[in-house]
Amino acid sequence: MATINLTGEQFNETVRGEGITIVDFWATWCGPCQRFSPVFEKASEANPDITFAKVDTEAEQGLATALGISSIPTLMVFRDDVLVYREAGALPAKALDALITQVRELDMDEVKAKVAAQES
């Protein structure tokens, strides 16, 4: 699956539900964002079962503000409607591949139980 461009209206619909969604927050003027873009695109081609999405923080300032994005690039990873990773900074290809492997291997029943315990 190719990378999709995500707007504020599409965000919740895209990250909620089953499966893995990786969201890259970026801007055209951001050098590290531009260098990370081909790494992100290549990972999206290698993992067609994962949704790879990009949010242009200039075009979607309201969404970026609502999510507390203060540094770009920022990567957010959702699995089964749970935010499991959030970090600012561009990842090298091997680190992104390792992150994807770790997210795939998560025991989501355990993760959801921890989330429920924290919320109560």
PyMOL CGO cylinders between C-alpha atoms (Angstrom):
from pymol import cmd
from pymol.cgo import CYLINDER

trace = [
    CYLINDER, 0.00, 0.00, 0.00, 1.32, 3.42, -0.85, 0.3, 1, 1, 1, 1, 1, 1,
    CYLINDER, 1.32, 3.42, -0.85, 1.54, 6.19, 1.69, 0.3, 1, 1, 1, 1, 1, 1,
    CYLINDER, 1.54, 6.19, 1.69, -1.66, 8.20, 2.11, 0.3, 1, 1, 1, 1, 1, 1,
    CYLINDER, -1.66, 8.20, 2.11, -1.98, 11.89, 2.94, 0.3, 1, 1, 1, 1, 1, 1,
    CYLINDER, -1.98, 11.89, 2.94, -4.09, 12.37, 6.02, 0.3, 1, 1, 1, 1, 1, 1,
    CYLINDER, -4.09, 12.37, 6.02, -6.27, 15.34, 6.95, 0.3, 1, 1, 1, 1, 1, 1,
    CYLINDER, -6.27, 15.34, 6.95, -7.75, 16.22, 10.31, 0.3, 1, 1, 1, 1, 1, 1,
    CYLINDER, -7.75, 16.22, 10.31, -11.16, 14.96, 9.18, 0.3, 1, 1, 1, 1, 1, 1,
    CYLINDER, -11.16, 14.96, 9.18, -9.71, 11.54, 8.28, 0.3, 1, 1, 1, 1, 1, 1,
    CYLINDER, -9.71, 11.54, 8.28, -7.39, 11.11, 11.26, 0.3, 1, 1, 1, 1, 1, 1,
    CYLINDER, -7.39, 11.11, 11.26, -9.62, 9.31, 13.78, 0.3, 1, 1, 1, 1, 1, 1,
    CYLINDER, -9.62, 9.31, 13.78, -11.22, 7.15, 11.11, 0.3, 1, 1, 1, 1, 1, 1,
    CYLINDER, -11.22, 7.15, 11.11, -7.77, 6.08, 9.90, 0.3, 1, 1, 1, 1, 1, 1,
    CYLINDER, -7.77, 6.08, 9.90, -6.06, 5.32, 13.22, 0.3, 1, 1, 1, 1, 1, 1,
    CYLINDER, -6.06, 5.32, 13.22, -9.00, 3.64, 14.95, 0.3, 1, 1, 1, 1, 1, 1,
    CYLINDER, -9.00, 3.64, 14.95, -9.91, 0.03, 14.42, 0.3, 1, 1, 1, 1, 1, 1,
    CYLINDER, -9.91, 0.03, 14.42, -7.91, -3.10, 13.77, 0.3, 1, 1, 1, 1, 1, 1,
    CYLINDER, -7.91, -3.10, 13.77, -4.41, -3.22, 12.37, 0.3, 1, 1, 1, 1, 1, 1,
    CYLINDER, -4.41, -3.22, 12.37, -1.32, -1.03, 12.39, 0.3, 1, 1, 1, 1, 1, 1,
    CYLINDER, -1.32, -1.03, 12.39, -1.22, 2.60, 11.27, 0.3, 1, 1, 1, 1, 1, 1,
    CYLINDER, -1.22, 2.60, 11.27, 2.02, 4.58, 11.18, 0.3, 1, 1, 1, 1, 1, 1,
    CYLINDER, 2.02, 4.58, 11.18, 1.66, 8.35, 10.91, 0.3, 1, 1, 1, 1, 1, 1,
    CYLINDER, 1.66, 8.35, 10.91, 4.51, 10.68, 9.91, 0.3, 1, 1, 1, 1, 1, 1,
    CYLINDER, 4.51, 10.68, 9.91, 4.02, 14.36, 10.85, 0.3, 1, 1, 1, 1, 1, 1,
    CYLINDER, 4.02, 14.36, 10.85, 6.14, 16.51, 8.54, 0.3, 1, 1, 1, 1, 1, 1,
    CYLINDER, 6.14, 16.51, 8.54, 6.47, 19.83, 6.67, 0.3, 1, 1, 1, 1, 1, 1,
    CYLINDER, 6.47, 19.83, 6.67, 7.96, 20.78, 3.31, 0.3, 1, 1, 1, 1, 1, 1,
    CYLINDER, 7.96, 20.78, 3.31, 10.50, 23.17, 4.87, 0.3, 1, 1, 1, 1, 1, 1,
    CYLINDER, 10.50, 23.17, 4.87, 11.83, 20.51, 7.29, 0.3, 1, 1, 1, 1, 1, 1,
    CYLINDER, 11.83, 20.51, 7.29, 15.15, 19.03, 6.12, 0.3, 1, 1, 1, 1, 1, 1,
    CYLINDER, 15.15, 19.03, 6.12, 15.05, 15.94, 8.38, 0.3, 1, 1, 1, 1, 1, 1,
    CYLINDER, 15.05, 15.94, 8.38, 11.46, 15.34, 7.20, 0.3, 1, 1, 1, 1, 1, 1,
    CYLINDER, 11.46, 15.34, 7.20, 12.59, 15.38, 3.57, 0.3, 1, 1, 1, 1, 1, 1,
    CYLINDER, 12.59, 15.38, 3.57, 15.42, 12.93, 4.30, 0.3, 1, 1, 1, 1, 1, 1,
    CYLINDER, 15.42, 12.93, 4.30, 13.06, 10.60, 6.20, 0.3, 1, 1, 1, 1, 1, 1,
    CYLINDER, 13.06, 10.60, 6.20, 10.39, 10.62, 3.48, 0.3, 1, 1, 1, 1, 1, 1,
    CYLINDER, 10.39, 10.62, 3.48, 12.05, 8.01, 1.18, 0.3, 1, 1, 1, 1, 1, 1,
    CYLINDER, 12.05, 8.01, 1.18, 12.71, 5.73, 4.17, 0.3, 1, 1, 1, 1, 1, 1,
    CYLINDER, 12.71, 5.73, 4.17, 9.03, 5.96, 5.15, 0.3, 1, 1, 1, 1, 1, 1,
    CYLINDER, 9.03, 5.96, 5.15, 7.90, 5.36, 1.55, 0.3, 1, 1, 1, 1, 1, 1,
    CYLINDER, 7.90, 5.36, 1.55, 10.15, 2.32, 1.15, 0.3, 1, 1, 1, 1, 1, 1,
    CYLINDER, 10.15, 2.32, 1.15, 8.82, 0.83, 4.41, 0.3, 1, 1, 1, 1, 1, 1,
    CYLINDER, 8.82, 0.83, 4.41, 5.26, 1.38, 3.18, 0.3, 1, 1, 1, 1, 1, 1,
    CYLINDER, 5.26, 1.38, 3.18, 6.02, -0.56, 0.01, 0.3, 1, 1, 1, 1, 1, 1,
    CYLINDER, 6.02, -0.56, 0.01, 7.63, -3.40, 1.99, 0.3, 1, 1, 1, 1, 1, 1,
    CYLINDER, 7.63, -3.40, 1.99, 4.70, -3.68, 4.44, 0.3, 1, 1, 1, 1, 1, 1,
    CYLINDER, 4.70, -3.68, 4.44, 1.46, -3.60, 2.42, 0.3, 1, 1, 1, 1, 1, 1,
    CYLINDER, 1.46, -3.60, 2.42, -0.59, -4.82, 5.39, 0.3, 1, 1, 1, 1, 1, 1,
    CYLINDER, -0.59, -4.82, 5.39, 0.21, -1.65, 7.37, 0.3, 1, 1, 1, 1, 1, 1,
    CYLINDER, 0.21, -1.65, 7.37, -1.38, 1.76, 6.76, 0.3, 1, 1, 1, 1, 1, 1,
    CYLINDER, -1.38, 1.76, 6.76, 1.31, 4.41, 6.29, 0.3, 1, 1, 1, 1, 1, 1,
    CYLINDER, 1.31, 4.41, 6.29, 0.00, 7.97, 6.49, 0.3, 1, 1, 1, 1, 1, 1,
    CYLINDER, 0.00, 7.97, 6.49, 1.56, 11.42, 6.35, 0.3, 1, 1, 1, 1, 1, 1,
    CYLINDER, 1.56, 11.42, 6.35, 0.24, 14.61, 7.94, 0.3, 1, 1, 1, 1, 1, 1,
    CYLINDER, 0.24, 14.61, 7.94, 1.51, 17.91, 6.56, 0.3, 1, 1, 1, 1, 1, 1,
    CYLINDER, 1.51, 17.91, 6.56, 1.71, 19.99, 9.74, 0.3, 1, 1, 1, 1, 1, 1,
    CYLINDER, 1.71, 19.99, 9.74, 1.50, 23.23, 7.75, 0.3, 1, 1, 1, 1, 1, 1,
    CYLINDER, 1.50, 23.23, 7.75, -1.75, 22.24, 6.05, 0.3, 1, 1, 1, 1, 1, 1,
    CYLINDER, -1.75, 22.24, 6.05, -3.15, 20.53, 9.17, 0.3, 1, 1, 1, 1, 1, 1,
    CYLINDER, -3.15, 20.53, 9.17, -2.10, 22.94, 11.92, 0.3, 1, 1, 1, 1, 1, 1,
    CYLINDER, -2.10, 22.94, 11.92, -5.24, 22.27, 13.97, 0.3, 1, 1, 1, 1, 1, 1,
    CYLINDER, -5.24, 22.27, 13.97, -4.60, 18.53, 14.03, 0.3, 1, 1, 1, 1, 1, 1,
    CYLINDER, -4.60, 18.53, 14.03, -0.90, 19.00, 14.85, 0.3, 1, 1, 1, 1, 1, 1,
    CYLINDER, -0.90, 19.00, 14.85, -1.80, 21.35, 17.71, 0.3, 1, 1, 1, 1, 1, 1,
    CYLINDER, -1.80, 21.35, 17.71, -4.51, 19.04, 19.04, 0.3, 1, 1, 1, 1, 1, 1,
    CYLINDER, -4.51, 19.04, 19.04, -2.02, 16.15, 19.12, 0.3, 1, 1, 1, 1, 1, 1,
    CYLINDER, -2.02, 16.15, 19.12, 0.72, 18.24, 20.73, 0.3, 1, 1, 1, 1, 1, 1,
    CYLINDER, 0.72, 18.24, 20.73, 3.13, 17.97, 17.81, 0.3, 1, 1, 1, 1, 1, 1,
    CYLINDER, 3.13, 17.97, 17.81, 5.91, 20.42, 18.70, 0.3, 1, 1, 1, 1, 1, 1,
    CYLINDER, 5.91, 20.42, 18.70, 8.81, 18.94, 16.77, 0.3, 1, 1, 1, 1, 1, 1,
    CYLINDER, 8.81, 18.94, 16.77, 8.96, 17.33, 13.35, 0.3, 1, 1, 1, 1, 1, 1,
    CYLINDER, 8.96, 17.33, 13.35, 9.29, 14.80, 12.04, 0.3, 1, 1, 1, 1, 1, 1,
    CYLINDER, 9.29, 14.80, 12.04, 7.21, 13.02, 14.66, 0.3, 1, 1, 1, 1, 1, 1,
    CYLINDER, 7.21, 13.02, 14.66, 6.17, 9.42, 14.21, 0.3, 1, 1, 1, 1, 1, 1,
    CYLINDER, 6.17, 9.42, 14.21, 3.06, 7.97, 15.84, 0.3, 1, 1, 1, 1, 1, 1,
    CYLINDER, 3.06, 7.97, 15.84, 2.18, 4.28, 15.64, 0.3, 1, 1, 1, 1, 1, 1,
    CYLINDER, 2.18, 4.28, 15.64, -1.28, 2.95, 16.41, 0.3, 1, 1, 1, 1, 1, 1,
    CYLINDER, -1.28, 2.95, 16.41, -2.23, -0.69, 16.69, 0.3, 1, 1, 1, 1, 1, 1,
    CYLINDER, -2.23, -0.69, 16.69, -5.81, -1.81, 17.21, 0.3, 1, 1, 1, 1, 1, 1,
    CYLINDER, -5.81, -1.81, 17.21, -6.88, 1.72, 18.23, 0.3, 1, 1, 1, 1, 1, 1,
    CYLINDER, -6.88, 1.72, 18.23, -4.06, 2.11, 20.79, 0.3, 1, 1, 1, 1, 1, 1,
    CYLINDER, -4.06, 2.11, 20.79, -1.18, 4.57, 20.49, 0.3, 1, 1, 1, 1, 1, 1,
    CYLINDER, -1.18, 4.57, 20.49, 1.84, 2.32, 21.03, 0.3, 1, 1, 1, 1, 1, 1,
    CYLINDER, 1.84, 2.32, 21.03, 4.68, 4.63, 19.92, 0.3, 1, 1, 1, 1, 1, 1,
    CYLINDER, 4.68, 4.63, 19.92, 5.26, 8.37, 19.65, 0.3, 1, 1, 1, 1, 1, 1,
    CYLINDER, 5.26, 8.37, 19.65, 8.65, 9.94, 19.10, 0.3, 1, 1, 1, 1, 1, 1,
    CYLINDER, 8.65, 9.94, 19.10, 10.09, 12.99, 17.39, 0.3, 1, 1, 1, 1, 1, 1,
    CYLINDER, 10.09, 12.99, 17.39, 13.02, 12.57, 15.04, 0.3, 1, 1, 1, 1, 1, 1,
    CYLINDER, 13.02, 12.57, 15.04, 13.78, 10.82, 11.78, 0.3, 1, 1, 1, 1, 1, 1,
    CYLINDER, 13.78, 10.82, 11.78, 14.57, 7.12, 12.04, 0.3, 1, 1, 1, 1, 1, 1,
    CYLINDER, 14.57, 7.12, 12.04, 17.13, 5.32, 9.89, 0.3, 1, 1, 1, 1, 1, 1,
    CYLINDER, 17.13, 5.32, 9.89, 15.67, 2.51, 7.77, 0.3, 1, 1, 1, 1, 1, 1,
    CYLINDER, 15.67, 2.51, 7.77, 16.92, -0.26, 10.08, 0.3, 1, 1, 1, 1, 1, 1,
    CYLINDER, 16.92, -0.26, 10.08, 15.41, 1.45, 13.14, 0.3, 1, 1, 1, 1, 1, 1,
    CYLINDER, 15.41, 1.45, 13.14, 12.05, 1.86, 11.39, 0.3, 1, 1, 1, 1, 1, 1,
    CYLINDER, 12.05, 1.86, 11.39, 12.11, -1.80, 10.35, 0.3, 1, 1, 1, 1, 1, 1,
    CYLINDER, 12.11, -1.80, 10.35, 12.92, -2.80, 13.95, 0.3, 1, 1, 1, 1, 1, 1,
    CYLINDER, 12.92, -2.80, 13.95, 10.07, -0.64, 15.25, 0.3, 1, 1, 1, 1, 1, 1,
    CYLINDER, 10.07, -0.64, 15.25, 7.64, -2.28, 12.82, 0.3, 1, 1, 1, 1, 1, 1,
    CYLINDER, 7.64, -2.28, 12.82, 8.78, -5.73, 13.99, 0.3, 1, 1, 1, 1, 1, 1,
    CYLINDER, 8.78, -5.73, 13.99, 8.31, -4.73, 17.65, 0.3, 1, 1, 1, 1, 1, 1,
    CYLINDER, 8.31, -4.73, 17.65, 4.81, -3.39, 16.97, 0.3, 1, 1, 1, 1, 1, 1,
    CYLINDER, 4.81, -3.39, 16.97, 3.87, -6.57, 15.10, 0.3, 1, 1, 1, 1, 1, 1,
    CYLINDER, 3.87, -6.57, 15.10, 5.04, -8.68, 18.07, 0.3, 1, 1, 1, 1, 1, 1,
    CYLINDER, 5.04, -8.68, 18.07, 3.07, -6.78, 20.72, 0.3, 1, 1, 1, 1, 1, 1,
    CYLINDER, 3.07, -6.78, 20.72, 0.61, -8.79, 22.78, 0.3, 1, 1, 1, 1, 1, 1,
    CYLINDER, 0.61, -8.79, 22.78, -2.33, -6.43, 22.33, 0.3, 1, 1, 1, 1, 1, 1,
    CYLINDER, -2.33, -6.43, 22.33, -4.43, -8.11, 25.03, 0.3, 1, 1, 1, 1, 1, 1,
    CYLINDER, -4.43, -8.11, 25.03, -1.64, -7.30, 27.49, 0.3, 1, 1, 1, 1, 1, 1,
    CYLINDER, -1.64, -7.30, 27.49, -1.26, -3.74, 26.13, 0.3, 1, 1, 1, 1, 1, 1,
    CYLINDER, -1.26, -3.74, 26.13, -5.00, -3.07, 26.37, 0.3, 1, 1, 1, 1, 1, 1,
    CYLINDER, -5.00, -3.07, 26.37, -5.08, -4.47, 29.92, 0.3, 1, 1, 1, 1, 1, 1,
    CYLINDER, -5.08, -4.47, 29.92, -2.30, -2.06, 30.93, 0.3, 1, 1, 1, 1, 1, 1,
    CYLINDER, -2.30, -2.06, 30.93, -4.13, 0.85, 29.30, 0.3, 1, 1, 1, 1, 1, 1,
    CYLINDER, -4.13, 0.85, 29.30, -7.35, -0.07, 31.12, 0.3, 1, 1, 1, 1, 1, 1,
    CYLINDER, -7.35, -0.07, 31.12, -5.48, -0.31, 34.44, 0.3, 1, 1, 1, 1, 1, 1,
    CYLINDER, -5.48, -0.31, 34.44, -3.94, 3.14, 33.92, 0.3, 1, 1, 1, 1, 1, 1,
    CYLINDER, -3.94, 3.14, 33.92, -7.30, 4.68, 33.06, 0.3, 1, 1, 1, 1, 1, 1,
    CYLINDER, -7.30, 4.68, 33.06, -9.02, 3.31, 36.18, 0.3, 1, 1, 1, 1, 1, 1,
]
cmd.load_cgo(trace, "trace")
